């Protein structure tokens, strides 16, 4: 197995990462519209478009800002091109969250809007991480060296944690979880909150087996973004962990 995975296209080398990244976006959008057909949406189509625009703008900015903060020592050397090229999913979620809430205030929507996106996001993440894995160490989604049985040579001759594969496995578990609670009567918005908390819990934990640069107090920018999510959803987390009284 040779990393990164690539193929010839009319004499040019093309990375599979680009193919899977494009597929992730396309399939995620199609799944959203598929799921939307089966529900009665209290949010109008035009407002959904505004919300999606807010998510995309926020994700575009957030993914780049958090990626820049992943390498504090290189911030001074950033150019507009490197700022745009570097991105991270966690930053996309964080920025998307801000973008959605901002646009919802602008259009006057107070209803929770995230539940319908959970399954499409999970599947899109799974597909996207196939592309990340195909890049080996050329993409910053690899782990530190390890002696455990999951260690893989990702292109530099060293056995490393295949972090992208770990996340793909985690996405399968999340998909099974959300399929299991599909018919559970939850408060509107709770499914999206649960996804965000569980995803950022994973991202916080997996940073410890990645070669990250600490931003503050020995924690990376992604770990600090996870802490922000835990604080932001603290009421939901408290409600989730508090036993219900009969």
Helices and strands as residue ranges (DSSP letters): E 6-9, E 12-15, H 16-37, H 45-69, G 72-77, H 80-85, H 89-107, G 115-117, H 118-134, G 136-138, E 152-153, E 159-160, H 163-180, H 190-206, G 207-209, H 221-232, H 234-241
